[in-house]
Structure formats: structure tokens, C-alpha cells
Amino acid sequence: MLKFLGKNVSTLILGTLIAQFITIILTPILSRIFSPQEFGLFAIIFSLSGILSSIIGGRYEIAIVQAKNNLESINLSFITAIIMIICTTVFIIICFFLEKNFLEISNLPYRLILLIPAITLFIGFFNIMNMLNTKFENYKTIAFSKIIRSIIQGILPILLSLISLSSLNLIFGFIGGFVGAYIVLFKKKFFDIFYKNHISFKDITLLLKKYKEFPLYSAPSSLADAITLQFPLIFIYFIAGEAMNGYYFLAARMISIPASLIGLSYAQVFYRDIVAIVDNNSEMLPFLIKTSKKLTIIAIPIFIFIFFASPKMFPFIFGIEWEQSGIIARYLGCIFLIQFTVSTVSQILLLKEHLYKAAVWKYLYFTSSAVLYTTIYYFQIEFYTFLTILVIHECILYIIHFYIIYISAVENDKKLIIK
């Protein structure tokens, strides 16, 4: 199986496999320590932090892999980190000035609201280090960082619960996992390259201009995409409460395991390979088709297992209290079937010349989702009917997404023929 996927993908998958195995072992313990309400509260913080982290660096971190040389990548990392720190400071100031407004809208404890910018910065720094190691093809390091992150995020909340039981334990465990990952991902080589080649204001200006497409096109569209992806957790929290949000979160977390295990690992290497294809003036379409077929072959049996096993598996593994999560997982499994393949190969749209296409789809996805959730709320549609409509919506939108990816690959290959 690993040989079928390729060496670099296999390295990442092996690391992710161990990391997810740790998560699978520890989650049943966490589900018995923390209630659905506490998971639901953690889920809304997780969602809001995920939304902000999509734009905190102006998306310059994505350009790190596409940079023409290692020095440029290191300098982009430094610039992105500075932008993230500035944005986090602004977010914190906004939280202080709009304290009452946030409390009225979200009904969240103020201390949790203040944690959101900090968590966002931790995620942002992780994204920088992850992209930098991808650029240098340090796949073993990336794989090991996933294991460390999973261990800390699973064990730390359990240890903290021995002192006091709180949803904050889940949040501190989440942050601790990123700190552990930084220690693994940071290489002295990165610092040496930066130290020996001091970056000037002129260099910063040139790099900001060279990759201006990322904040102009990718950042706004990524924000729209992040909001869309987190819509369910935010929507369910405000409409159905913390408990139902907790059920949905656990189901989504378990369904994401195969996506994280294979999809994200494959996507990371796929992105690096696509950049290499462009640099070498090679054909992209055959690689896209070959990869899509492999991913579909992998996705089908996983979907069948999720659909038939989850209603019985969830209450057995996580406790009878989590039976609702097993039912929700069947619906999410249907979305996984198409999302798994399309999201992985969508890395093609991260190329500078295709960013505007990615932006168009993300705005379409955001708009259609906003209409969907508004309609559901207005007509007070029953929860599981909402999930059925959500599955149909996601399938249609991801078919459109794949068509845009396909067209982008065709356009790339046509340029080669003209040359």
C-alpha cells in the first residue's frame, strides 16, 4: 500500500498513521473525561481560531514552497512571521475594545475569547514551519512532528484534568501540541541561512511585491473558505447548543482521520511535485488524473466502512453518551467520499497563476453555503434533514471544484504545446 503511494507520501503517511493511532487510543479516554458540552465549547474556539489563521500571514506562507531558492524561502518565512505577530496584536486590541459586543454575540467566556488570537498565532507559526520543511523536503521531520503533536494534544488534557476539570484543558492541550511540533520542525540550518544572508528593507519590499497575489487573491478567498468549512460548527453551536456541537465535532474529528492520514500527507507532497512539474515545464494533466484515480480507489472502501460501521462503533468506543456522533458520521462519510480526492489535488490552484480560479470557487462555496444556512435557519429545518441537504450541497460544489482544477491542468499543458 505505502509503495503504491510513493516514498515521500509513504513517509508522511507512516508518521500520520502513528499520530492518528495515538489519537484513536486517547480520544475514548477524553470522551469519558469531558462532556459533549465541553467538547462543543472547545469546537467553537477551534473553529474561530481556524478561520483567523487562514489569513493571519496574508497567505505568504504558501509562497514559501514556490520560492525559487532556499534563501528566498527563509526570508518569506521571516516576513510571514512578522505579519502574523502584527495581526495577532491587532486582534487582541480589538478583543479588548469590543469586549461587550463579543460577549453578547458569542455567549462565550471572555477568557476564551482572548485565547483565540493566541491560538491563531500558534497555528500560523506551525504553518510556516510546515511549509519550510516541505520546501527542504524534510518529510521525516514533518512526520515526527505530527507524532509529537498528537501525543501532547491527547495526553496533556488528561493530565490537566487530574488537577481540575475544564474545557480549557482541551485548549491548552491543543496549544501544547503545536509547541512540541515547533521544537521538532525547527532546524538550525534555517537560522544559519537567514543569519548569513541578512534581509534588508529592500529585500522585504521586493518579496512582498513578488508574491502580492497571495494577500490579494488567496487571503480573502481563503478566509471565505475557512468560514465556509467552519460554518457547521458555528451554526450548530448557536442553533442547537454546545452538546449537539460536541457530537458533530467528535464525528467530524474521527472522519478527518483518514483525510489527515492520507489526504493531507498526499497533498503536501503533491503540492511540492506540482511546483516541480511547473519548474521543469512538464505535463500536469496526466499527473492529476493518475493521482485522482489513486485517491478515489483509497476513498471508496473507507467510505463504505464509515457508512455501515459508525452507528455501532461510536457508542461502543466513546461511550453510549456519544451515540448521536455515530449517526452524524454516516452523513459526513458521504461528504468525505468526494472531498477526500478533490481537496488533495486542489493544491494545483495554489500555483500563483491559478490563484484567481481558487478564489472564484471559494467565493462561490461561501455564498452558496451562506444561502444554505440562512435557509435552514429561516425555515427551522430539522437537524438530520439539514445534514442530508448539506451532503447534496457539498457534492455539487466539489464537483465544480474538480472541474476548475481539471481546466487549470489543461491550460498549463496547452501553454507547453504553444512553447
Backbone torsions as a table, in degrees:
resi	resn	phi	psi	omega
1	MET	NA	-49.8	-178.7
2	LEU	-65.3	-36.7	177.1
3	LYS	-63.7	-36.5	179.2
4	PHE	-60.9	-32.5	-175.7
5	LEU	-87.9	-20.1	-179.6
6	GLY	106.0	155.4	-173.0
7	LYS	-61.5	-52.2	-176.4
8	ASN	-65.0	-43.3	177.3
9	VAL	-63.1	-41.5	-178.9
10	SER	-61.6	-39.3	178.5
11	THR	-61.0	-47.0	179.5
12	LEU	-67.0	-39.9	-179.3
13	ILE	-65.9	-39.4	179.4
14	LEU	-62.2	-44.1	177.1
15	GLY	-63.8	-43.4	179.6
16	THR	-67.3	-35.5	178.5
17	LEU	-59.6	-45.8	178.5
18	ILE	-65.0	-43.6	-179.4
19	ALA	-61.6	-45.1	-179.0
20	GLN	-71.7	-30.4	175.7
21	PHE	-63.3	-40.4	176.8
22	ILE	-63.6	-43.1	178.9
23	THR	-61.5	-43.3	-179.9
24	ILE	-62.0	-38.9	-179.3
25	ILE	-70.3	-41.6	-173.8
26	LEU	-83.3	-26.9	-177.5
27	THR	-60.5	-42.6	176.5
28	PRO	-59.3	-30.3	176.7
29	ILE	-71.0	-45.2	179.5
30	LEU	-62.3	-38.2	-177.9
31	SER	-69.4	-18.4	177.3
32	ARG	-94.8	-17.4	177.0
33	ILE	-89.0	-43.9	-176.5
34	PHE	-105.9	140.8	-177.8
35	SER	-80.0	165.3	173.8
36	PRO	-56.2	-34.3	179.0
37	GLN	-64.0	-42.5	-179.6
38	GLU	-69.6	-37.8	174.5
39	PHE	-64.6	-38.8	-179.6
40	GLY	-65.1	-37.4	178.0
41	LEU	-68.2	-42.8	176.6
42	PHE	-62.3	-37.3	-177.8
43	ALA	-62.4	-40.3	-178.4
44	ILE	-69.9	-36.6	175.9
45	ILE	-66.3	-42.5	177.9
46	PHE	-59.8	-42.6	-178.5
47	SER	-66.0	-49.2	-177.9
48	LEU	-64.9	-37.7	177.4
49	SER	-66.8	-38.7	178.4
50	GLY	-63.5	-37.3	178.9
51	ILE	-65.2	-48.9	-178.4
52	LEU	-65.8	-35.7	-178.2
53	SER	-66.7	-18.5	-179.5
54	SER	-71.1	-19.2	-177.6
55	ILE	-125.7	-4.4	-171.3
56	ILE	-59.1	-29.1	-179.8
57	GLY	-106.0	13.2	-178.3
58	GLY	66.4	13.6	-179.3
59	ARG	66.9	13.7	177.3
60	TYR	-66.4	-22.1	179.2
61	GLU	-62.9	-28.3	178.1
62	ILE	-67.3	-31.2	-178.4
63	ALA	-71.9	-15.2	-177.7
64	ILE	-57.1	-40.8	-179.5
65	VAL	-72.7	-33.9	-176.9
66	GLN	-81.0	-12.1	-179.9
67	ALA	-55.3	145.1	-173.3
68	LYS	-73.5	-23.0	178.7
69	ASN	-146.1	168.7	-175.3
70	ASN	-65.1	-36.9	-179.8
71	LEU	-63.0	-42.2	179.0
72	GLU	-62.5	-39.5	178.6
73	SER	-63.8	-43.1	179.3
74	ILE	-63.9	-44.2	179.5
75	ASN	-64.7	-38.6	176.4
76	LEU	-62.8	-37.3	178.2
77	SER	-62.4	-43.9	179.4
78	PHE	-63.5	-47.2	-179.9
79	ILE	-60.6	-44.5	-179.4
80	THR	-62.8	-40.3	178.9
81	ALA	-62.0	-41.6	178.8
82	ILE	-63.3	-44.5	179.2
83	ILE	-60.5	-41.7	-179.6
84	MET	-63.9	-40.4	179.5
85	ILE	-65.1	-42.8	179.0
86	ILE	-62.3	-46.5	-179.5
87	CYS	-62.9	-39.7	178.8
88	THR	-62.8	-42.4	178.1
89	THR	-60.2	-42.7	178.5
90	VAL	-63.3	-43.1	179.3
91	PHE	-59.7	-43.2	-178.8
92	ILE	-64.6	-42.6	178.4
93	ILE	-60.8	-42.9	178.4
94	ILE	-61.2	-41.3	179.1
95	CYS	-61.3	-38.3	179.4
96	PHE	-67.2	-44.5	-176.0
97	PHE	-74.6	-29.5	-177.4
98	LEU	-111.0	32.9	-177.3
99	GLU	-53.8	-52.3	-176.5
100	LYS	-62.9	-39.9	-179.9
101	ASN	-62.5	-44.4	-180.0
102	PHE	-65.0	-39.2	-179.2
103	LEU	-65.6	-39.2	179.8
104	GLU	-68.7	-40.7	-176.7
105	ILE	-75.0	-47.3	-170.9
106	SER	-91.5	-27.1	-175.2
107	ASN	61.5	25.0	178.8
108	LEU	-96.0	151.2	173.6
109	PRO	-59.8	140.1	-174.5
110	TYR	-61.0	-35.9	-179.7
111	ARG	-62.6	-31.8	177.6
112	LEU	-73.4	-35.8	177.8
113	ILE	-62.1	-41.1	179.9
114	LEU	-68.7	-24.1	179.0
115	LEU	-74.6	-23.3	-175.3
116	ILE	-58.3	-48.7	178.1
117	PRO	-61.3	-38.0	180.0
118	ALA	-64.6	-44.6	178.3
119	ILE	-62.9	-38.6	178.0
120	THR	-58.4	-43.1	179.7
121	LEU	-65.5	-39.8	177.8
122	PHE	-60.9	-43.5	178.5
123	ILE	-64.6	-41.7	-179.6
124	GLY	-61.4	-46.3	178.8
125	PHE	-62.9	-37.2	177.6
126	PHE	-62.3	-41.9	179.7
127	ASN	-61.9	-38.1	177.4
128	ILE	-61.9	-51.9	-177.5
129	MET	-64.2	-35.8	179.7
130	ASN	-64.8	-46.2	179.5
131	MET	-66.6	-37.1	-180.0
132	LEU	-65.0	-42.0	177.3
133	ASN	-70.2	-29.8	174.2
134	THR	-66.1	-42.0	177.9
135	LYS	-58.7	-42.6	-178.6
136	PHE	-86.5	3.4	178.7
137	GLU	57.2	39.5	176.5
138	ASN	-88.6	64.5	-172.8
139	TYR	-69.3	-31.0	177.4
140	LYS	-67.0	-38.8	178.5
141	THR	-64.8	-43.4	179.1
142	ILE	-62.0	-43.0	-179.9
143	ALA	-62.3	-43.3	-179.6
144	PHE	-66.5	-36.9	179.5
145	SER	-63.4	-33.5	178.6
146	LYS	-66.3	-38.4	179.7
147	ILE	-65.4	-48.0	180.0
148	ILE	-61.3	-44.0	-179.7
149	ARG	-61.1	-42.7	-179.0
150	SER	-66.4	-41.3	180.0
151	ILE	-61.1	-49.5	-176.9
152	ILE	-66.7	-43.7	-178.5
153	GLN	-66.4	-22.8	178.0
154	GLY	-90.7	-42.1	-173.4
155	ILE	-83.6	-38.6	-176.3
156	LEU	-58.4	-44.3	177.4
157	PRO	-61.8	-34.2	179.2
158	ILE	-66.2	-44.2	179.4
159	LEU	-66.0	-41.5	179.7
160	LEU	-65.9	-29.9	-179.7
161	SER	-69.4	-18.0	176.2
162	LEU	-71.0	-24.3	179.4
163	ILE	-88.1	-52.9	176.4
164	SER	-156.4	144.9	-176.7
165	LEU	-93.6	119.0	-178.0
166	SER	-160.0	152.5	176.1
167	SER	-66.1	-17.5	176.3
168	LEU	-62.1	-28.8	179.8
169	ASN	-60.9	-39.7	177.4
170	LEU	-64.3	-38.8	-179.3
171	ILE	-69.3	-44.9	179.4
172	PHE	-65.0	-34.6	175.6
173	GLY	-65.1	-39.9	178.2
174	PHE	-60.8	-46.1	178.8
175	ILE	-66.4	-43.9	-179.4
176	GLY	-58.6	-35.3	178.1
177	GLY	-61.6	-39.5	178.3
178	PHE	-68.0	-39.7	178.6
179	VAL	-60.5	-44.2	177.3
180	GLY	-62.1	-38.7	179.5
181	ALA	-65.5	-37.7	178.9
182	TYR	-58.8	-43.9	-177.9
183	ILE	-58.6	-38.3	180.0
184	VAL	-76.1	-41.8	-173.6
185	LEU	-75.6	-26.9	-177.3
186	PHE	-71.9	130.0	179.2
187	LYS	-118.0	136.3	177.8
188	LYS	-58.7	-29.2	179.8
189	LYS	-58.7	-38.1	179.9
190	PHE	-62.7	-45.4	-179.0
191	PHE	-66.3	-40.3	-179.2
192	ASP	-62.3	-43.6	179.7
193	ILE	-62.3	-42.9	-179.2
194	PHE	-68.9	-41.2	-176.8
195	TYR	-67.1	-39.3	-177.9
196	LYS	-75.6	-19.2	-178.9
197	ASN	-126.7	80.6	-175.2
198	HIS	-58.1	135.0	179.4
199	ILE	-87.5	137.1	-179.4
200	SER	-107.7	168.7	177.2
201	PHE	-60.4	-35.9	178.6
202	LYS	-63.3	-43.1	178.8
203	ASP	-62.6	-42.1	179.4
204	ILE	-60.9	-46.7	-179.8
205	THR	-60.4	-43.0	-179.1
206	LEU	-64.6	-42.2	-179.3
207	LEU	-69.0	-39.3	178.0
208	LEU	-61.8	-38.0	178.9
209	LYS	-74.8	-40.5	-176.8
210	LYS	-61.0	-37.9	-177.4
211	TYR	-111.9	33.1	-177.5
212	LYS	-64.5	-20.3	179.1
213	GLU	-60.9	-28.3	-176.4
214	PHE	-68.6	-50.0	175.3
215	PRO	-71.4	-28.2	-177.3
216	LEU	-76.6	-43.1	-176.0
217	TYR	-107.2	-48.6	-172.9
218	SER	-73.8	-40.8	-176.4
219	ALA	-63.3	-52.7	179.8
220	PRO	-62.2	-41.2	-179.1
221	SER	-69.8	-34.4	177.8
222	SER	-68.5	-34.0	175.3
223	LEU	-63.8	-45.3	177.8
224	ALA	-61.0	-40.7	-179.7
225	ASP	-66.8	-43.2	-179.7
226	ALA	-63.4	-42.0	177.5
227	ILE	-62.0	-42.5	179.9
228	THR	-61.5	-45.3	-178.8
229	LEU	-65.3	-30.5	-179.1
230	GLN	-94.4	-3.1	178.7
231	PHE	-48.7	-49.0	-176.7
232	PRO	-56.3	-47.8	-178.2
233	LEU	-65.5	-39.9	178.5
234	ILE	-68.3	-45.0	-178.6
235	PHE	-62.1	-49.1	-178.2
236	ILE	-64.8	-37.9	179.6
237	TYR	-59.3	-46.2	-176.2
238	PHE	-79.7	-29.4	-175.3
239	ILE	-93.2	-44.0	-173.2
240	ALA	-108.7	-9.7	177.1
241	GLY	97.6	174.4	-174.4
242	GLU	-65.8	-39.1	-176.5
243	ALA	-63.2	-51.2	179.4
244	MET	-63.4	-34.0	176.3
245	ASN	-64.6	-37.2	176.7
246	GLY	-64.9	-41.5	177.6
247	TYR	-60.6	-46.7	-178.8
248	TYR	-64.4	-42.3	-177.7
249	PHE	-61.3	-45.7	-179.6
250	LEU	-63.8	-42.5	178.2
251	ALA	-61.1	-46.5	-179.7
252	ALA	-64.1	-37.0	-179.9
253	ARG	-65.6	-41.3	179.4
254	MET	-71.8	-38.2	178.2
255	ILE	-65.9	-29.5	-178.4
256	SER	-73.4	-12.0	-177.4
257	ILE	-60.5	-51.6	177.3
258	PRO	-64.3	-31.3	177.7
259	ALA	-66.6	-40.9	177.9
260	SER	-71.8	-39.6	-176.9
261	LEU	-63.1	-48.3	-175.6
262	ILE	-111.9	-49.3	-174.0
263	GLY	-58.9	-54.3	-178.1
264	LEU	-66.9	-37.9	177.6
265	SER	-64.0	-45.0	178.7
266	TYR	-64.7	-40.7	-178.3
267	ALA	-62.5	-38.6	-178.2
268	GLN	-63.6	-44.6	178.7
269	VAL	-74.0	-38.5	179.5
270	PHE	-58.2	-41.5	179.0
271	TYR	-61.9	-45.6	178.9
272	ARG	-63.5	-39.2	-179.6
273	ASP	-69.4	-37.2	178.5
274	ILE	-64.4	-41.4	176.9
275	VAL	-60.9	-41.3	178.7
276	ALA	-65.3	-39.2	178.3
277	ILE	-60.8	-43.6	178.7
278	VAL	-65.5	-44.4	-179.6
279	ASP	-63.0	-32.6	-178.1
280	ASN	-93.6	5.0	-179.2
281	ASN	54.5	45.9	-179.6
282	SER	-102.7	168.4	179.7
283	GLU	-76.6	136.4	-176.7
284	MET	-97.7	-35.3	-173.6
285	LEU	-59.4	-47.7	178.9
286	PRO	-58.1	-38.2	179.4
287	PHE	-67.2	-39.4	177.9
288	LEU	-62.7	-47.8	-178.3
289	ILE	-63.8	-44.9	-179.5
290	LYS	-61.2	-44.7	-179.9
291	THR	-65.8	-42.7	-179.4
292	SER	-61.3	-41.0	178.9
293	LYS	-63.6	-43.8	179.4
294	LYS	-60.6	-46.1	-177.5
295	LEU	-66.3	-37.1	178.5
296	THR	-66.5	-41.0	178.2
297	ILE	-61.0	-37.4	179.1
298	ILE	-72.6	-38.9	-172.8
299	ALA	-70.1	-37.6	-173.2
300	ILE	-58.5	-52.9	-179.9
301	PRO	-65.0	-31.6	177.5
302	ILE	-64.8	-42.9	178.6
303	PHE	-61.6	-45.2	-179.5
304	ILE	-59.2	-42.0	179.7
305	PHE	-64.6	-46.5	-179.5
306	ILE	-60.6	-45.8	-174.1
307	PHE	-63.6	-42.1	-175.2
308	PHE	-91.9	-27.9	-173.2
309	ALA	-96.0	-27.5	-170.8
310	SER	-60.4	-39.2	-178.9
311	PRO	-59.7	-32.4	179.2
312	LYS	-92.5	-31.0	-174.4
313	MET	-70.3	-41.7	-175.2
314	PHE	-63.3	-52.2	179.6
315	PRO	-64.3	-30.2	179.8
316	PHE	-69.8	-44.1	-175.1
317	ILE	-82.5	-45.3	-171.5
318	PHE	-100.1	-7.8	-179.3
319	GLY	111.1	149.5	-175.9
320	ILE	-59.6	-24.5	-179.9
321	GLU	-62.7	-21.8	-174.6
322	TRP	-102.3	22.3	-179.3
323	GLU	-58.2	-38.6	179.9
324	GLN	-59.6	-34.5	179.9
325	SER	-62.4	-36.8	179.3
326	GLY	-64.4	-38.4	178.4
327	ILE	-69.1	-43.6	179.1
328	ILE	-61.8	-35.7	-177.5
329	ALA	-60.3	-31.8	178.9
330	ARG	-61.4	-43.0	178.6
331	TYR	-66.2	-44.1	-179.1
332	LEU	-66.8	-27.4	176.9
333	GLY	-64.2	-35.7	177.9
334	CYS	-65.2	-39.1	177.6
335	ILE	-68.4	-40.1	179.6
336	PHE	-56.0	-38.9	-174.8
337	LEU	-53.9	-43.6	-178.9
338	ILE	-93.8	-34.6	-176.8
339	GLN	-66.4	-34.0	-177.1
340	PHE	-56.9	-50.3	-178.2
341	THR	-73.0	-49.4	-173.7
342	VAL	-65.5	-43.5	-179.6
343	SER	-62.5	-36.0	-178.8
344	THR	-66.3	-48.3	-177.0
345	VAL	-81.8	-5.0	179.1
346	SER	-68.7	-5.6	177.1
347	GLN	-59.3	-21.8	176.7
348	ILE	-57.8	-34.8	-176.9
349	LEU	-79.5	1.3	173.9
350	LEU	-86.4	-12.3	176.4
351	LEU	-64.1	142.1	-171.8
352	LYS	-52.8	-41.0	-176.2
353	GLU	-74.3	-11.9	-178.5
354	HIS	-114.0	6.5	-177.0
355	LEU	-59.8	-35.9	-178.1
356	TYR	-67.1	-31.9	177.2
357	LYS	-67.5	-42.2	177.4
358	ALA	-61.0	-39.4	-179.8
359	ALA	-63.9	-42.7	179.9
360	VAL	-59.6	-45.8	-179.4
361	TRP	-66.0	-41.2	-178.8
362	LYS	-64.3	-38.2	177.1
363	TYR	-68.1	-37.3	176.6
364	LEU	-64.3	-44.2	179.4
365	TYR	-61.5	-44.6	179.8
366	PHE	-63.5	-47.3	-177.1
367	THR	-63.0	-47.7	-179.2
368	SER	-64.8	-35.8	178.4
369	SER	-68.1	-41.5	178.4
370	ALA	-60.8	-41.9	177.6
371	VAL	-63.9	-42.6	179.9
372	LEU	-59.1	-52.5	-176.4
373	TYR	-68.3	-34.0	176.8
374	THR	-64.7	-41.8	179.2
375	THR	-64.8	-44.7	179.2
376	ILE	-59.0	-43.9	-178.8
377	TYR	-67.9	-43.4	-175.9
378	TYR	-63.7	-43.1	-177.2
379	PHE	-91.5	1.3	177.7
380	GLN	51.9	49.5	-178.4
381	ILE	-70.6	139.2	-178.6
382	GLU	-58.4	147.2	-169.7
383	PHE	-56.0	-48.4	-175.9
384	TYR	-75.9	-23.6	171.1
385	THR	-68.8	-38.4	175.1
386	PHE	-58.9	-42.7	179.7
387	LEU	-63.9	-38.1	177.7
388	THR	-63.0	-45.8	178.6
389	ILE	-63.9	-37.9	179.0
390	LEU	-61.6	-42.8	179.0
391	VAL	-59.8	-46.7	179.6
392	ILE	-61.4	-45.2	179.7
393	HIS	-59.9	-47.0	-177.7
394	GLU	-64.9	-40.0	179.6
395	CYS	-62.4	-44.8	179.8
396	ILE	-63.4	-46.2	-177.2
397	LEU	-66.7	-36.6	-179.3
398	TYR	-77.1	-24.3	171.8
399	ILE	-66.2	-43.4	176.2
400	ILE	-61.5	-41.3	179.5
401	HIS	-59.2	-46.3	-178.6
402	PHE	-65.0	-36.7	178.4
403	TYR	-61.6	-40.6	178.2
404	ILE	-65.3	-40.2	177.7
405	ILE	-62.9	-44.0	-179.8
406	TYR	-61.1	-46.5	179.6
407	ILE	-60.8	-38.4	179.5
408	SER	-63.7	-41.5	178.1
409	ALA	-66.1	-40.5	178.2
410	VAL	-62.2	-43.7	178.8
411	GLU	-61.3	-41.0	178.2
412	ASN	-60.1	-45.0	-177.8
413	ASP	-71.6	-29.9	177.1
414	LYS	-65.8	-36.8	178.0
415	LYS	-63.4	-34.5	178.6
416	LEU	-65.9	-39.0	179.9
417	ILE	-66.0	-40.7	179.3
418	ILE	-63.6	-40.6	179.0
419	LYS	-65.1	NA	NA
